[in-house]
Amino acid sequence: MSDDLVYWLGIGRIEGLGIRSAHKLIDRFGSPQAAYMASLTELEMTGLPAHVCQAVFAQTGLKDAEKEIAAVAKLDCMLVTYASDEYPPLLRQISDPPLVLYVRGDARVLSQHAVAIVGTRRPSTYGLQVARRLARDLAERQLVIASGMARGMDSAAHHGPLKAKGKTVAVKGRGMDGISPAENKRLAQKIWESGAVISEFPLGTGPTPENFPIRNRIISGLSLGVIIVEAAEYSGSLITARLALEQNREGFAVPGNITAAQSFGPNHLIKQGAKLVDQWMDVVEEFPADIRMQLLPPAEALGEEAGQEATLFEASLTPDQKQVFEVLRADEPLFVDSVFSSVSLPQPRVLAALLELEMSGLIRQLPGKNFIRKL
C-alpha cells in the first residue's frame, strides 16, 4: 500500500475542504502528506476554516482511505493521483482537477488526444445514427471518444469507437462499484477492455443528480473539444458545453430539426459560436496542425527534407492534392470558399487535400480559413 496514495485519498475526505482548497493546501506544503504532518498553527496560517485545520491535524480521513485502497484492489481497479505520471495532462489544466481518479482499464488512454460526444438521454433515431457515425469516424482517426455512459447519446458515443476497434473513455457519476444504468453493464465491460472507465467518486457513492455536473467537467477536461449532438433546453449536456468553454476547449454542435425539442441545445450553441459539425473533418480541422498531423498522417510521403522546393513534391501529390495546390498562390491568400469554387472536387475532398498539404509543409493556413503556398 502506497503511503502517498493514502494521503491523497484521505485529504479528499476532509469535510468542508473542496477540491480547489485542497489543491491550494497541497501546493502550500508540497504534498498531501506534508499537509497532514503540519502543525495546527501552520495549518491555521493557510486561512482555511478552523474545523478544516483541526480535521487535517487530527489525521481525519486516513483510516477510511486505507479501507478504500483495500476495497479498490478487489475490483481490479487502480487509483491515479494528481501527482502520478499517468494522470491525464489535459485534465491537469482545468481549475478544479480531481485529486484522485479511479480507473478500470488502460490508464494510458486518458493521456491520448480525445473528443467528447454528449447529448440527450432521449435521442431521436437521427441523433443516434449521427453520434455513432461521428464517434466511429473520429475513432478511426485515432481520437479517443469520451462520454458519460448514460442512456441514449452517451451510449451511442461509446458504441461508435468500439465498432471501429478504437478507444473510448466513460466517466461515471457514481462510485466504481456500481453501473448506471444497469443495462450498460456489458457496455462498461467492453469499454474497459479496450479503453477505460473512470470516476472521481469514492466507492459506495450512488448516482445522485448533483454528481453529474461534477462528472461533466472531467468529460470536457479530458477532451480537446466537446460535440453536442442532441440536447433539450435544460439538458445537462449544455452544462458540459459551458464547462468546455470555461476550460478553453473547442465547442462543436450537430444541427437539428428546428421543430424538435432535442435540437434546441445544439442549434442554440451554433448561434452562440459553436462550430457546426456534419462530418468528422469539421472537428479535426479545428485542432492545431501538430495534432492534426499526429491524427492524420499524410497518405503519401511528400519528401524528407523541409527545405525541398515544391516542384520536387508535386510528383508525389495525389490528384486531389495537386488540383488544390495549383489554385493556391504564394503571394495572395485564398479563402476556403474560393478554393471550393476553383476546383472540380466535393468539399470534403478539398478539405482533406488542404489538410494534407498543410501537414506536408507545402501550404499554410492563415486566420479566417485563408490558405497560401509556402513555397
BELPE-V434776 format. One record per pair of residues at least 12 apart in sequence whose C-alpha atoms are under 8 Angstrom apart, sorted by sequence separation. I is the first residue (numbers start at 1). GAP is how many residues later the second one is. If there is no record, write none. Layout:
[[I:GAP] [I:GAP]]
This chain:
[[145:12] [146:12] [158:12] [254:12] [255:12] [327:12] [362:12] [363:12] [40:13] [145:13] [228:13] [253:13] [254:13] [361:13] [362:13] [40:14] [43:14] [117:14] [226:14] [253:14] [302:14] [82:15] [200:15] [226:15] [255:15] [301:15] [302:15] [324:15] [327:15] [82:16] [145:16] [199:16] [253:16] [300:16] [327:16] [40:17] [82:17] [144:17] [253:17] [300:17] [28:18] [39:18] [81:18] [82:18] [117:18] [170:18] [226:18] [252:18] [38:19] [81:19] [225:19] [324:19] [36:20] [37:20] [80:20] [81:20] [220:20] [323:20] [11:21] [25:21] [35:21] [36:21] [79:21] [80:21] [86:21] [90:21] [139:21] [140:21] [147:21] [149:21] [170:21] [219:21] [220:21] [253:21] [255:21] [79:22] [80:22] [86:22] [88:22] [89:22] [131:22] [135:22] [139:22] [144:22] [145:22] [146:22] [147:22] [148:22] [149:22] [169:22] [176:22] [252:22] [253:22] [254:22] [255:22] [36:23] [79:23] [80:23] [87:23] [88:23] [135:23] [136:23] [137:23] [138:23] [143:23] [144:23] [145:23] [146:23] [147:23] [148:23] [149:23] [168:23] [169:23] [176:23] [213:23] [216:23] [217:23] [220:23] [221:23] [226:23] [251:23] [252:23] [253:23] [254:23] [255:23] [8:24] [78:24] [79:24] [87:24] [128:24] [132:24] [135:24] [136:24] [137:24] [140:24] [142:24] [143:24] [144:24] [145:24] [146:24] [147:24] [148:24] [167:24] [175:24] [212:24] [216:24] [220:24] [225:24] [226:24] [227:24] [228:24] [229:24] [230:24] [250:24] [251:24] [252:24] [253:24] [254:24] [7:25] [8:25] [77:25] [78:25] [86:25] [128:25] [131:25] [132:25] [135:25] [136:25] [139:25] [142:25] [144:25] [146:25] [148:25] [172:25] [174:25] [175:25] [176:25] [224:25] [225:25] [226:25] [227:25] [228:25] [229:25] [252:25] [320:25] [7:26] [77:26] [78:26] [127:26] [131:26] [132:26] [134:26] [135:26] [136:26] [140:26] [168:26] [169:26] [170:26] [171:26] [172:26] [173:26] [175:26] [176:26] [177:26] [178:26] [213:26] [217:26] [221:26] [223:26] [224:26] [225:26] [226:26] [227:26] [228:26] [229:26] [230:26] [324:26] [77:27] [132:27] [133:27] [136:27] [137:27] [139:27] [167:27] [168:27] [169:27] [170:27] [171:27] [172:27] [174:27] [175:27] [176:27] [177:27] [180:27] [213:27] [216:27] [217:27] [220:27] [225:27] [227:27] [238:27] [4:28] [76:28] [77:28] [115:28] [117:28] [128:28] [132:28] [136:28] [139:28] [159:28] [162:28] [166:28] [167:28] [168:28] [169:28] [170:28] [171:28] [173:28] [174:28] [175:28] [176:28] [178:28] [221:28] [233:28] [4:29] [7:29] [113:29] [114:29] [115:29] [116:29] [117:29] [118:29] [121:29] [122:29] [123:29] [131:29] [132:29] [162:29] [169:29] [174:29] [175:29] [220:29] [232:29] [233:29] [320:29] [324:29] [113:30] [114:30] [115:30] [116:30] [117:30] [118:30] [121:30] [122:30] [123:30] [136:30] [150:30] [151:30] [174:30] [175:30] [231:30] [232:30] [235:30] [320:30] [324:30] [112:31] [113:31] [114:31] [115:31] [116:31] [121:31] [122:31] [149:31] [150:31] [174:31] [175:31] [231:31] [232:31] [233:31] [252:31] [112:32] [114:32] [120:32] [121:32] [162:32] [174:32] [175:32] [230:32] [231:32] [232:32] [233:32] [321:32] [325:32] [119:33] [120:33] [121:33] [158:33] [173:33] [174:33] [230:33] [231:33] [232:33] [320:33] [321:33] [333:33] [335:33] [336:33] [119:34] [120:34] [173:34] [174:34] [230:34] [231:34] [335:34] [336:34] [17:35] [109:35] [118:35] [119:35] [149:35] [173:35] [230:35] [231:35] [321:35] [335:35] [336:35] [16:36] [117:36] [118:36] [230:36] [250:36] [321:36] [334:36] [335:36] [15:37] [117:37] [174:37] [228:37] [229:37] [333:37] [334:37] [14:38] [173:38] [228:38] [333:38] [334:38] [118:39] [149:39] [173:39] [333:39] [117:40] [332:40] [14:41] [173:41] [331:41] [14:42] [173:42] [330:42] [331:42] [172:43] [328:43] [329:43] [330:43] [171:44] [328:44] [329:44] [330:44] [11:45] [328:45] [330:45] [14:46] [13:47] [14:47] [171:47] [13:48] [171:48] [325:48] [11:49] [12:49] [10:50] [11:50] [10:51] [11:51] [9:52] [10:52] [310:52] [9:53] [10:53] [10:54] [7:55] [10:55] [306:55] [6:56] [9:56] [299:57] [7:58] [109:58] [298:58] [302:58] [6:59] [110:59] [297:59] [6:60] [109:60] [298:61] [297:62] [298:62] [6:63] [224:63] [310:65] [293:66] [309:66] [281:67] [292:67] [1:68] [148:68] [289:69] [290:69] [281:70] [285:70] [289:70] [148:71] [281:71] [147:72] [8:73] [146:73] [5:74] [102:74] [20:75] [5:76] [20:76] [23:76] [146:76] [153:76] [19:77] [146:77] [153:77] [19:78] [19:79] [19:80] [105:86] [106:86] [109:86] [110:86] [12:87] [105:87] [106:87] [109:87] [104:88] [105:88] [106:88] [107:88] [105:89] [106:89] [107:89] [9:90] [105:90] [106:90] [8:91] [9:91] [105:91] [8:92] [104:92] [105:92] [103:93] [104:93] [103:94] [104:94] [103:95] [102:96] [103:96] [101:97] [102:97] [101:98] [102:98] [131:98] [101:99] [102:99] [130:99] [100:100] [99:101] [75:102] [98:102] [127:102] [116:103] [127:103] [116:104] [115:107] [116:107] [123:107] [114:108] [115:108] [116:108] [118:108] [114:109] [115:109] [116:109] [117:109] [118:109] [119:109] [113:110] [114:110] [115:110] [116:110] [117:110] [118:110] [119:110] [120:110] [113:111] [114:111] [115:111] [116:111] [117:111] [118:111] [119:111] [120:111] [110:112] [115:112] [117:112] [118:112] [119:112] [120:112] [120:115] [119:116] [120:117] [119:118] [118:119] [97:121] [91:127] [94:127] [93:128] [91:130] [72:131] [90:131] [91:131] [90:132] [90:133] [68:134] [88:134] [68:135] [123:139] [120:142] [138:142] [137:143] [134:145] [134:146] [95:152] [143:152] [94:153] [142:153] [93:154] [141:154] [141:155]]
